[in-house]
C-alpha cells in the first residue's frame, strides 16, 4: 500500500496530467474559426482568352490571416463574361468583353472582385463631338464611342468603359441604350439645377498593354 505522502504526491501528479491533457484538448489543438474573407485582387482586367488568378484571404478569430486553399465556391454575375475554375484559388479566363462581379463563398462568408474583360482598343472616337439636350428631355442626347481596332466596336460603361462627366454636379446622367442599328450608346439627360451650360464627357477604356486609351472629349450643351 502507498504511504500517505506517496499517495498525496500520486494524486497531485495525476491531477496535473489530467489538467494538462484537458488544456491540450481544449486549447492547443482547437482550429481557429474563420471570421471574414476577402478576394485578392479586388479588381482585375483580363484580355479575351487570357487568364489571371484570384485568391481568398481569410481572417480568423485568433487574429491570424492566411490564404483559404479549399472549400471555396466561385460564381459570376452576369454569366458568360469569364469562366472560373478552382475550389481554393480561382483561375478566370476572359470570354467576351464586358464587366462582371465575381463572388467567392467560403463557410457561408462571401467576398467579391470586379472583373473586366478588355478587348483590343488603341483609339476611341466619340460621335457626335457636340450634342444638345434640354432639361427633362427624354430620351436625351445619344453619344457613341467607337473603339478601334476592337473588339468592342462600341465602348460603354456596360462593357468596361468609364465615362467621366465634368462638372460632376449630379444633374447630368448617362445610361447605356441600344440604337436602331443595335449599337450601344451612352444616352445623356439633364435635370433642373444643372450648374453649367456645357459638360465635357470623356470615355476611357483599359489598354491591352496597360494604362488607358482616352477618347476625344465630346460636349453636351444643356438648356432649360
N, C-alpha and C positions, 0 to 999 in steps of 0.2 A: 504494500500500500504506500501511496505517496504521503510524505510528511506534509504538515500544514503549510510550511514555507514553500516546498516544491509545488504543492497543489495551487497555491496562490500565483506563483510565477507562471505555471502552465496555463491557468485561466487568463492571466494578463496577456500572454503570448497569443493564445487562441483569439482573444478579443481583438488584438492588433491585426492579426492576419485577416480576420473577418472584416474589420473596418477598411483595411487596405483593399481587399477584394471588392467590397461594396463601392468604394470610391472609384476604383478602376472601371468597374462595370457601368457606373452611373456617369462618370465624368470624362475619363481619359479617352474612351472609345466611342463616345456619342458623336455621330456625324453632325456637322453644322447644318442648320436649316437655311434653305435658300430664301432670301427676303425680297430681292428685286433683281431684274435683269436689264441689260442694255445691249443693243446691237451696235457693232462697230464695223465699218464706219456708218454714221447716221445718214449720210448722203453719198451717193455713188453715181458716176457716169460710166457707161459701158457702151461700146460700139456694137453694131449688129454682127452677130457671130462671135463676138469677143466674150471673155469670161472674167469674173472677179469673185473674190471670196468675202463672205460676211461671217463674223464670229459673234457669239453671245458671251458676254461677261456677266457673271453672277456675283452679287454681294450677299454674304451670309450673316447669320445672327451673331457670329463671333467677331465680326468686323473684317473678315478676310474677303478677298476678291480674286476670282480666277475664271478661266475660260470654261464654259459648260461644254463638255465634249460629247454628250449623248442625251437622248431623251428630248430633243428639240424638234418641234414640228414647224414647218415653214409654209406660208401662203402669200399670195399676191393679189392685190385688188387695184385696178382691174386685171383680169387674166389676159394672157396672150402676149404681153409686152416682154416678159422674160420667162425662162424656165429655171426651176430651182431644184437642186439635188443635194441631199445631206440630212443627217439627223443630229448632227452636232454643229460644226461649221457648215456653211452652205456655199455651194458654187452656183452662181447665177450666170446665165447666158443670155445676151441680148437677142431678141427675136424680131421685133419691129420697133420703129421709132415711136417714142411716147414716154409717159411717166407712169409709175406705179408705186404703190405703198407695199412694202414687204413687211410681214408680221412674223415674229418669232414667238412661239408659245412653249414655255417650259414650266412644268409643275403649276399650272393654272396662272402663271405670270406671263405678261406679254410686253413686247417692246417692238418698235418699228424702225425702218430705214426707208428713205425716199430714194428710189432708183429712176434714173433717166437713161433711156437707150437713145444714143445720138446717132445721127446719120453723117453723111459726107457733105458738109456745108462749108464753103470757103467765102461765100458772099451772100449778103441779104439785100434785097431791093424792095422798098416799101412803095405801095401804089394805092391811091394817088399820093402825090407828095404833099398835098394840102386838101383838106375837106372841111365842110361846114355843117354845123348842127345847131338847132335852136333848143332851148330848154324844154324838156319833156317830149321832144320829137322821138317817135318810135317808127321804124326800128332803129334809126340813128345813122351815123356815118360808118360805112364799112371800109376797112383798110386790109389789103393783102400784103403779106411779107413773103416774097418768093426766095427760096434758097437754091443756090447752085453750087456744085452740080446735083446735089441731092442723092438719096432721099434725106429728109422730106422735101417735097416740091414746094409746099407752103408751110411756113412756120407759124405756130400759135402757142399760146400758153398751155394748150392741151397736149402738145407733143414735145415739150421740152424747152420751149421758148420762154423768155422772161420779158414782159412788157413794162417799161418804166414810163410813168406819166409825170410830167413836170409843168406847172407846180403840182405837188401832191396834196391837194386840198380836200380830196374825197368827194368832190362834186362831179367829176368826170369818171365814168367807169366804162370798161370794155369787156365784152364777153365773146366767146367763140361761137360763130354761127356758120352754117354751110350755105353757099350761094346757089344760084340756079344751075351752075355748072358743076356742082358737087365739090367745090373747092372751099376749104375752111378760111374764114376771115376773122378779124377782130372787129366787132361792131361796137361803136362808142356812143354813149349818150351823156347828156348833161342835165344837172338838176339845179333848181333855184338856189342861189347862194354862191355860185361859181365866182372865183376871185380874179380871173384873168380872161381877156378876150381871146387868147390863143394858148394852146397847150402843146408841148413837144412830146411825141410818142417815139420811144426808142425800143426796138426789139433786139434782144441779144440771144445767142444760141451757142451752146458749147462746141468747141472745135475738136475734131478728132486728134489733133496734135497738142491739145491743151490750150487753156485760155478761152477767150470768147470771140466770136465773129459778130460784129455790130452792124446793124442796118444804117442806111442813111436816115436821118431824122425826118419823120413826117409830122405835119402840123394839123391840129384840129382847132378850127375857129368856132367860137361859141357866141351866140347872141340870144337875147330874150325873145 
